[in-house]
């Protein structure tokens, strides 16, 4: 038998006696009953079920999000790993849980730790979607004075903030991108461990099919001892460095503290991805200019790496290449090469048309609907805006560096007024553009995760049409190699969002970009490039196959 | 709370607080010119009021427009989740912590009014989960009669802030302080006799998590700070508590026959 502690609030009694003695002041007649009614309306009648959805009539919640919040509150007692696949709305689930605890009066002091680039987005979502008065951490007094604070871990863990944060008694701590906390020796991990927290949510899209140790340390952050201590965990569940023993038991245990919704289980309609690649030939002048760039390396003016950069830029637009060329020229590192420079700039000036831009224009006319164009280069972005304008198409620019307000404004303009949005960065600063369904990859980033992020802008919850992706590559250039690798070999564009990250993490190959760069720089011939890229893609593919098998074993997820 | 009930609540709130309701064409719209007191409570502009009071200027209080129907064209949409409604709920609580009222009797029916102490409270059952109930208890300050559900009865009576003519009040025999004690004792005995299944379950969850924690730190002696901190956090999470939170309290002078059928308990 557990005897509850009964606590009477007596703080009002002194004042009441005083008013009797002094004959008032007394409340107005009707107000007394209204105050009673207000409290009566706000009562929480049951331990069970969720109150929050009924108070958020304008937020359209999906059944899996409501069920997740209920599971976390009722069955996991407020300590859980939220590991939904990307795009299923983990932020919404977290917001719903915060709201539920706040309405029930179980949480008032809440700390949300997220990557720096996401702070303002979290603040705005909590405020606008949930009416939760969250504030970004800007001044050090915020820690003590504000109830719901959003900050980056990096800020929070540094003095003078650190000691202030550790002084607070948090009712609820939420950590986004929690997979970054897998290493218990890091300062971040130890900092989170020290936080005083009654309830805790860890959000991650790349759950824990990676290393067993990562499962152990992540869960131990939430519920120390739940998977035993480090030794007993190793004895029970590990065999060798990576293999699992007693897998069923581990899975069952983990599922008690983790919710993982999968796209296929949500019963939601997921639009198809329709991918088209365009192998676009340069115009004669562009071709001549592109080839001329090699002269710079052959004459020792630039090195392999810079040539690669220039070639990629030339594939995008002469404007993009010009900026870099001009910089190298002005740095004056090779004064005797004036004739070479002159010849190159002449060839650049001779370029009159941009093959890709014309293709894009043709597509935009054909599509006759909202189109998002992603380019890697600011100069290309400006050029395209100008070029489209010449042909009667207005567009808005979008860059990662814009302030939040400007981003929202551009998004609104795009949604309501113009056909084309030209973006240079999809970034972590997620803007959601699911009202558009056509995306042109004008040039291709070499880091596959960036492609994922681009596609993720439109292929997400709320997208109602099939998603069309158009990839541009110039025939016979570095670009066509990349397209071949990403598209033909590792089938990146068909990939389910979120899987790739997990795969790259497994083979510790997050920096694919660097790998690809190295291949280009160190290879002597086209043939060598091809062979090496083939090798890289087969490594990724074999790991993908392995992951596919394991995904359904370890860490299967709550259902 | 349905939209119509919200509309009624707002109407009553602004009327009771002395604000001016302005005419509107649409029955789902409410337009109200705030008075100074409510403007200060709702509009969150302390600097403005500080300035007006310092300079002795003429204040211009705000006019608010609410709508309780999505389709109405004008005003701020109010539903049960809107922060504005909860701000108004909070304002009602702030404005009415203590009261004294007299039952209004028809003229010439000269009679004695008996003193009652009433306490309204919210009772919360809290562990890692939480639920509440409301309670309203009245204590007759002469003979110690206790009545549960007191506010519901008050709501049906005509009450006035001033003693009606031809009426007089009887002096209490029970002092306010001991009256409050009596109500507490009564409540405590009720709460202690309630089933504790919810608390037992929370206790089991608590014990289980505590065992896990102990096993995690079993090898470490002395235990690190994180152990004690986590232990405290688990206690915070699961410790079953019943909180009796004050809503408001009042003195009521009522005609002695008012409660003839309803009295539930004599002391």
Interface residues (C-beta under 8 A of the other chain):
Chain A: X1 X2 X3 X4 X5 X6 X7 X8 X9 X11 X12 X13 X15 X16 X17 X19 X20 X24 X26 X27 X28 X29 X30 X31 X32 X33 X34 X35 X36 X37 X38 X39 X40 X41 X42 X43 X44 X45 X46 X47 X48 X54 X55 X56 X57 X73 X74 X77 X78 X104 X105 X106 X131 X133 X169 X193 X194 X196 X197 X198 X199 X220 X223 X224 X225 X226 X228 X229 X231 X232
Chain B: X1 X9 X12 X13 X15 X16 X17 X18 X79 X80 X81 X82 X83 X86 X88 X89 X90 X92 X93 X95 X96 X97 X98 X99 X100 X101 X120 X121 X122 X124 X125 X126 X128 X129 X130 X131 X132 X133 X134 X136 X151 X154 X155 X159 X160 X161 X176 X177 X180 X184 X187 X188 X191 X192 X196 X198 X199 X200 X202 X203 X205 X209 X211 X212 X213 X214 X215 X216 X217 X218 X219 X225 X226 X229 X230 X232 X233 X236 X237 X238 X239 X240 X241 X242 X243 X244 X245 X246 X247 X248 X249 X250 X251
